[in-house]
Amino acid sequence: MFPSWLLLIPGIIAYNVPFMNSAEVSHSGPSSSAETAADENSEVHRDKRAFFYPQFQYFSNNLLIAPEHPNEYMKKWLTYEHNRYRRMVPASDMNMLYWSEELAASAQRHANTCDFRHSRGRVNVGENIWAAPYSNYSEAISIWFNEVHNPRCGCNHAYKHCCGHYVQVVWAKTNLVGCGFARCRDVQGLFGRGHRNVFVCHYNPQGNTVFVTGSGQLYAVPAFTWAPGNKGRCSDCPPSAPACFQGLCYMPTEQQYSTQNCSTTTPAVILTYVSALREEIRVGDRQPAPPAATRRDALTTATTPHTRNITPPHAQLPPFRGYVT
């Protein structure tokens, strides 16, 4: 039997934590143990840092108030918002995202734990987390994306601790997303800040890849291939997604297409539709528009060429070429 006064410790700690009424996003950082143990010239994915938080087991059993699975409208809207931001970066190989029920289920499971720390045991699945005292999680994707504009970060469109969420949102090879939301009495890692809400998105394939070079240094792979003026959008679309719509690569269900000159900035492939495309790839005016109160016009910048070499390229960062709309 432990002394009853021990039960007062959580309350004392919570009392001394200032209340915050703004949204929070999960931290990310290097996993030193994984990087140290990695073989030479090996590819590693940066694990999200699980910072030390006070743990009180009897708190974690009853934090969930209710899970809130996205309805059909929100599934389409969340997919559209991700694709809207992905269209903003000047990439030549950016895949279109599709909604995945499997990823949504795994994201919902972690949201239901009311834990602000990143989940464990994910295989090739990226994870972004948002938490706030309010339930309007529509701003989460905007917050993640706009990490690139943090002047103190210097994000070069490759993994850094301060912009890992942005890099995952615009990771070109990612083509599946699924999200979940939960209302909680409190959130592990944010104890003492009142009733919180947790929003989690899972991505496949996972982004934020780094290589361990022969000298033991870490090289962060750029999130996408930069599309200079002489190449254009969709000029590097993979064979699995050869068609182009508004700067995003995808695989249509039925089509007849003709290839244009890839040296222009027009899409590399023009489709003549034989039948309607699947609902999940109907973007733009065919998707439900985001609520006016949450619509954001984010900015974009140039990026470095996408490469999977284990030796960092010697080329300088391409000059800033203006914002892309």
Stockholm file with secondary structure:
# STOCKHOLM 1.0

chainA/1-325         MFPSWLLLIPGIIAYNVPFMNSAEVSHSGPSSSAETAADENSEVHRDKRAFFYPQFQYFSNNLLIAPEHPNEYMKKWLTYEHNRYRRMVPASDMNMLYWSEELAASAQRHANTCDFRHSRGRVNVGENIWAAPYSNYSEAISIWFNEVHNPRCGCNHAYKHCCGHYVQVVWAKTNLVGCGFARCRDVQGLFGRGHRNVFVCHYNPQGNTVFVTGSGQLYAVPAFTWAPGNKGRCSDCPPSAPACFQGLCYMPTEQQYSTQNCSTTTPAVILTYVSALREEIRVGDRQPAPPAATRRDALTTATTPHTRNITPPHAQLPPFRGYVT
#=GR chainA/1-325 SS CCCGGGGGHHHHHHHTSCCCCSCEECCCCCCHHHHHHSCTTCEEECCCCCCCCCCCTTTTTSCEEEEECCCHHHHHHHHHHHHHHHHHSCBSSCBCCEECHHHHHHHHHHHTTTBCSCCSCCSSCEEEEEEESSSCGGGHHHHHHGGGGCTTTCCCSBCCTTSHHHHHHTCTTCCEEEEEEEEESCCBTSTTSCSEEEEEEEEESCCCEEEECTTSCEEECBSSCBCCTTTCTTTTCCTTSCEEETTEEECCSSEEEEECCTTSSSCSEEEEESSCCCGGGCCGGGSCCCCGGGCCCCCCCCCCCCCCCSSCCCCCCCCCCCCCC
#=GC SS_cons         CCCGGGGGHHHHHHHTSCCCCSCEECCCCCCHHHHHHSCTTCEEECCCCCCCCCCCTTTTTSCEEEEECCCHHHHHHHHHHHHHHHHHSCBSSCBCCEECHHHHHHHHHHHTTTBCSCCSCCSSCEEEEEEESSSCGGGHHHHHHGGGGCTTTCCCSBCCTTSHHHHHHTCTTCCEEEEEEEEESCCBTSTTSCSEEEEEEEEESCCCEEEECTTSCEEECBSSCBCCTTTCTTTTCCTTSCEEETTEEECCSSEEEEECCTTSSSCSEEEEESSCCCGGGCCGGGSCCCCGGGCCCCCCCCCCCCCCCSSCCCCCCCCCCCCCC
//
